[in-house]
């Protein structure tokens, strides 16, 4: 039996499908782990998918010291792990009897500042992260005649394969093992990979493990330090890391440039012109040739000349054509940047790209290469996607050529080709975001094979009352690659046909006062590109690092908008820059990245690289510990500033977002607590941000007003005080209680807004007897219809929304809602999402009637 080990279950399933030569693969389970059994040329094969890393690195709980043995730790299996702790660190016996100091060593499990210098040098052991999968893997390995590692071909994939191989060797030390390398889930690619098996690249695996160890050491030490520098407050853990921190520093540096920027005043004169006697549709914008006037008086003088002018004379018409070359093939960074420009964040881009890859629609998405290899059949790929109607014209034109020539980028590697489509996709079977990304990749591929575009630029100069004006525009004269790849293309700014000496009508002359703008904040796409330029992270990690910085609230704002650092993020970088500046610079991180590349190339060893990183961190940690209190104060002030939503109307201190220790829910509370007990509820399901200026204070009650941003909905502003007159809604009768009617009594169903929580609901006037209550949407004017639902008898109400009236049955358990949810199960992925929805229903809160 031949055993094939893949990185994920989907990959195991795909490889079984593509390699099976008789019938179809049979799905089976070994200790609850899915496997796929099939036959290849009469031989039994089995594929098993891991769940990424099946072993996880971790520190032992204690470091011990013995005069003969020196420093060491004990693994979970009782194995002694030597520790290379520098002689400069104190040894037992210690004066202090409190943790982390032990009788014979140091406790490094508990988060204590004195243990951090020892943590940096602690040995690392690999522990089972997926015990059930490991158990199944070993069971199959015992029976296997040979093993093929079929994980993704990159550092991480090689490490996952190496760890799996270690588990195999535990039970089958002599079984032959080989490696299959592939870049796409296509029949030709998989057949080629399994017909040309190679050996596992241990150097590449060691480079991946080096990164794993280094990131663990740096992340654990810095995160514990920042957390303990000011423990307590609004969410305790302060995350940090070897790549995360300098990435944050890039964004903070840009924000500091913006804050230090001093705007300068300037003035511009602009208007509209059109051929004499022409209509509004032929009008075009003109501006003074001086551009920006730095002198207000000079601008006013020029404007005085043209303010009343009605005509102008064309003094020059210049046309120039320029050629725009087709784009180079996509690698990971350029794909993330292009997708970000289309509204898909880098992290989401990689998740979607992974799903398209597993479905066999695109090639491997984690690549640096921007040059198609000679082995890639470009013509066959064009034929493969020509079945998509949107691409058919471009594909026919390309296939009619004798030879296809692709553009070449600056980076050429031999591991994987650039990202390209491997099969035709059906838009109706993909989620909208999946199709959007696939369409971007497919069109980019076709664009790399297409002709250049030709753009004609026209510049017109016009004399208006002795003042020079100009207008310019671009026209796409030859579409070239732009016919299939319109992304980033400006609309044609067609100018009318004019000749030197023509007279034009002039109108709407304006003199505007403006100010220079500060440097723009990074977008996610631009930040990914800057990280690559500075050597921060890898193609596989950059997107997740940015996502992590949002999760730990070092970045604020929406992921689709410009990246803005929070006060906390800025305070951490400022403090680290003062006390350990090298941590915040890309130089040290790129130096370690280069070390890991040397390991992959066999020019350095894993032990030496990890030791080097420990030494770098240890050298910085001493200064950080010395200034722990200074950094803690900076963090405290920054956290309060980030959490502030306004000023307390009772005592004048800050009102901040807090988290309840009991419910873990959010609320707004006064920093003067316990002397001041002012609290307000927070609207659920929204992202809250403070307002500024007069809008930040409610004119009715003096409480803060906040901005609420619902998911994928229009933001709104509201006073945080539920008792404020601006939040008051009168009770509204929406129907009569059917439960009470069945019991022989009368009960009215009343829509009410709670003054305590601000939540809206419908409740029967006999609620204590019948227990009938229904939830309501948080916003939108309610209207009673007097009608009841034909499926459940609950009231029908109308909620006025920004999109118009919304007619709903208020019973969340109504059978009609289950039918509507079930009707969407035909689409791919709808089944699982429907199950989640119905399993997590909001109940209509009908109490048991046993109390009656």
Steps between C-alpha positions, in 0.01 A plus 500: 500500500629848407423776750475861380512775767356841408471825690120511515207269453387681183840434342482130593160479334617681184814288457299180547254616234772596252718189544230233527514272193208268586156628595483771766689542829327355805465729799592330826604591855788395721436600863253769381755645255377501136711302251445410134573154362544442127689290245781610267608241242391214724672638813308608811552866593377702800509878543473668840469873552656669801366818654805714433760463773448182703782592740521834681811653663476599865711577803530267799351623825828538692873544456709312754864543599742233617866565581609202292240507224460877472169643381241260358128437468293183505268423210147364540642154427761534775788566260773741614532806273829694539468879521776735386438770765772771516723506808392858573152393614465427871488136615334332799483537791306826472431748776133527400274204577216629282433394143656493249791410730505134599726302730686344206417724206255741334129467423454620140137400461362781714514851355757670723746768389806346677451177301521670158882496463489125568206444264710635211748212549253224589507182287206428271318169462255393231170380644209323327247755377274249320504179704220326310664567163840384630340181628339433160823587317703253705237230452524534120881534503536160666319340204660705222754362252603856406410856597469814284505846664259715297479819708527847343843571359629793708682536832189449708379208290842335512503537881150350527618210285818461708298486824267242345802298391631506859171344616525239224857411603382440857311190383658419162868598511592322174204580273607673173396868491491738203366848424245618241521866396214660311362849434138432403228241545475401136529149358815582300673674794424226755596221260829674426573548871439134590694376198799715599532451875792662683639502854367722776713817528612496865679834465174663393318333790769621742456855369127474569564363848753778565229756427258310724745499792612862455145630477406303813794640699453861392121492519492342846766728652371828355132424550554403864715807557247745353214333684675504837623855451142607572286204597131578523279746315301458185611156383824383655721334238723733294617302199843553341729312268813499289314606182185645650679775693703653213192478277306700758796740514465570125139608546580704813787672319264605221248626756771705674583656162134589460478652848819701447386621160432873482253582223578788267238723343467524125243621249377358170292649220281267295192502283333336202542546127317368193523550124320820408126440489530138625278350767566386856601149386809639323625703798838420654695624801775758469744627761751783516837397360673632812351208688521591868537865592707536815419875514136583572535848349643361174211252482244776564655719230490218243144412596390864463608484135290189418207528743271655245648339189264308272737385224856380451733422211678167443872574479635144476384141449759228564432128461741229609459124498656275761519124526393318816662160535297199619539414870733230626362171641354497850706394798351504849584863580379645170180293523433630850562860390274467193224329701521767772437765232181306419386494864633160616741514794832309472399251771167430332674481162717216627206312649306526174807414290556190713143385436537560123827305504343207687215498247752468216418842351832681553862405560675513838442853637808545726777581256772758435545410132395747229629305197304213343723190474561349156323185616169687533287445189360851449284399202341212693423734789331750267292214354410384851337832593354578156180332612425796727279725279654820636846397376403331172579795264843562656578126500404460132726789405795359696452147368503631142863608543786278395692567820402621845752725675452592867632795696776433754534645848821565691481195729560152360496192726482128432258384772158609367379692193323836536132487589286409198159336432512123459138433400187681386282625786121525504397832661167350610681238710735741679437745778512862376841565661639175355390595151637852546846366585495226237397758238792721604747211470363370170495843338852574627624178338340592167639854530856368538464337155335799332628801306589838653233768522541834326377810681477838328548800725371841392595835654315818405618849596248786503540874542223649715520879533877487483531220761629155392274200567536133407311172480623145452347160435585141410333280242553123463580484128610135484350284774763225491513317832255753644220330306522203737658668808315825582609514867650835598409659165384861517194588298571675173522873551408582142553861398310653208672544165656848510766674295736787570317830463152359581277698735345323802225603737616542862285484813494423873839652579586447867781597736545233770714513812654162587768346720768241431419148621713284733647169376228244439454213742588150382232287343526127573625438146768769529607374843548146367720641224698709751549194723640308204729792414632516859540123536226468764328162515446266208249463221309259728499709819464869404122497464448320833733745677288796384185318604654430841580870551130576452399223741721628783372855436833649396327596174158662493248576230349269242731250326392637162599857588835669569695347790504721809696404813321514834634701794608169653692399188674837487586493872655154477715593200604831656604328824680212327673745269631689801617204707573230238496671160630201303181304567301755302724510193476265201879453494514245779202305365633492144837386642329200661306433178832488316632256761205269435558519126857382565359202689274415204804517272708280732749782570411526871348279769174529687675499839729789407216713360275447803792573735569824311137609541503419872814711545343795315187487716690454826707810426184712471301351786723636778427861402128429468477345847686796649237738358194281559316759710556777244359285224212389724394860561509572125284194432251597769456852360467369144245233589286759676526733199394221261210398721369854559161578350425827677481692827286402797210747540500437877866536608683618186742206481548279196233256390666193351411167345529226762450124514289337769695245705182291542335508158805597285263743329592860420362810670590865544619593848651799680871505591391656831359168622431410781441863601293552185263221394395630156472219244329463163425194283670453162292422191556138401633386166675828414850646509499807725717809451488844667390819326686829513407861566142608567363176354667305784264638769124444500322839513206344687667317792874579482602135461745403223380428148676218316530369146374144449614301197291184437654228284454589132240764583490877517648653816278702732548732799320462831503629858635235739235583763196273447287740710584796277196657328677443166479125563141495629247292311136483615348158563312360201227237502571254217241230566333272752653201676381169356628304803287711735200471267530120509502519882181707504646840585597815309861615455645774278836464328694825558819608318726664762849648515684442829632814668767291672648302212367683194381168353159466332260213538133404491347372822152397611334708774445166681864398459527358853219253417563416132870582456453618138779730375660567160825682412501797262764658276699764685422782258232619261156649564240233582153485351223265606310329217224331700583178315626168631733245341317220322768249610526573874240764597760756618454869410620640167675837533671738258844641580602810306865463391739697279408262217127546552229317697584153631199279572577225751346235723645573845518131602858380444376137530243544226491195266504735200853617596626142499349447153673813367833388645462153348424645155856638478668161537538442130802730472847385588573554866141593583427175678754548775414864555130417517563237763683753713216748465226259600704348778565839656152646473389785719201371688175688543531434874173321568509403863338184621135554577524274806493813716143574404 
